[in-house]
Every structure is written in structure tokens, then in C-alpha cells.
């Protein structure tokens, strides 16, 4: 069982490990990440890293699950306006491209098919309930709430670091992002809005 930091100094070391390891895993994946680079960048040692996270895989799990919780908290779903949610996801991917890369490595190295996470670790219950409620209210088209959610998330990632067409960056001109946001908003709105709820 991993230890939790008990002092302010330990908490600072723990945080440095997470920050350095996030970049290391995002760039190199699980297999390619090197504990030596992580501890050097975090100004600590292997014994401390293993005390906090048990293993390199345990460290990845902590970072990956933390990244999913961040997206849930920073970009909460609004099932009454899934188009706006998609645009907010687009913006989060611009701010934190490393989060999308972590999910991609998890897919490539751990789960090539099916759900990306075990049921006990999935954080989509509230999202699925919100979509089902919006469907029951006649705002969102009928269909499996999971499939609706997956489609909206995929559309929001059209220009993300996992795009096989074009990966956007925050350094691009603001007007370019505005055009993409408008297109994304309109496209998601058309795709998910119930027929009778359209103007």
C-alpha cells in the first residue's frame, strides 16, 4: 500500500513527482517512461517515488485517474447543452494536451478494445444520467446515452493531439479557434438535438 505524504515537504515532493511524471508519461508512454528521468526532474529518489506510488504503473494510474477527475471537475457536463460542453472540452484539450496523450497511451498499451477503464474506475455515471434525463425531457435525441456521450467527446477531439488529421495548439491565432468552436458547436447541436426540439 502506498504511503501518503505526512509533511509539507513530503507533499511538495509528491506534487513534483506527479508534475514531472505527467510530462514523462505524456511524451513517452507507460513503457517508454523512465523512473530515472522522473526522480531527477522531481529532485527526489526512487525510494521516495516507490513509497508514494508502489511502482511506475501505480504512478501512471494515479496520474491518469487524476486527469480524468480533473476533466470531470473542470469541464462538467451540461446535457441540456451538449454543444457547449463539446466546446469546453475542446478548450481543455488546448490547455492540457498532456491529458489526452495519457488516455491515448492507456488505450495503446493497456486496453486496445472496450472501455478504457474498469467499471469501478469509470467516472461517467453522472454524465450518462444527465444525458438520459435530457433525453427524457425531449432535448436530446434518443439512443444509448453512452453512445451519445462518446460521439460528443469524439467530436470535441477532432483537432486534439490524438487527431489523425490535424492537432491544434493554443499558440494558433484566436480567430482560428473561434471558427473551430463555432463549427463544433453547430455540428454537435445538429447531431444530438432531438428533431422536435430543433428550431
Secondary structure as UniProt FT lines:
FT   HELIX           8..32
FT   HELIX           35..42
FT   HELIX           46..53
FT   HELIX           56..74
FT   HELIX           79..81
FT   HELIX           82..95
FT   HELIX           97..109
FT   HELIX           119..121
FT   HELIX           125..136
FT   TURN            137..138
FT   HELIX           145..156
FT   TURN            157..159
FT   TURN            161..162
FT   TURN            170..171
FT   HELIX           174..192
FT   HELIX           195..197
//
